[in-house]
């Protein structure tokens, strides 16, 4: 039952993000029709509602069964819960941080999921991310006006030791990771050219 509920919560969580991808893909046509403001408002309300509903499901499970509800379930089930929580507001993310850190330390949660969670939490607190997992994807409809604009969004603590921290978690070097998730060569070159030499955001 827990497994099915978390799968449902994950699907709700992702539905809001899939809607955003669709609207981004047709943003030019929407702008030409003069509907950008209305669509952006509707999209934001839909995403908030999806996040609120998926979080309510996860917190309902935790309220009834405690974090132990995830102990004997597949790793993918716990990842669904963490996915939902890490899309919640900063207060919620901070509340569950100790339990998620413990799950990562015990091997129940993968190192990559932990890195994503802690980076997102740090960014919400206006702190530099630790593992460089939160990367802007610069494409024409990404919301960034230029490669430089996208790079300005990125900030990490102690850039010179980023790959060392990632290696300790078993994560690939940052530039390999960026190459895997970002298809914009210019952004890849810009970020990786600055990464070790400076603390550039």
Secondary structure by P-SEA (a helix, b strand, c coil): caaaaaaaaaaaaaaaaaaaaaaaaaaaaaaaaccaaaaaaaaaaaaaaaaaaaaaaaaaaaaaccccccccccaaaaaaaaaaaaaccaaaaaaaaaaaaaaaaaccccaaaaaaaaaaaaaaacccccccccccccccccccccaaaaaaacccccccaaaaaaaaaccccaaaaaaaccccaaaaaaaaaaccccccc
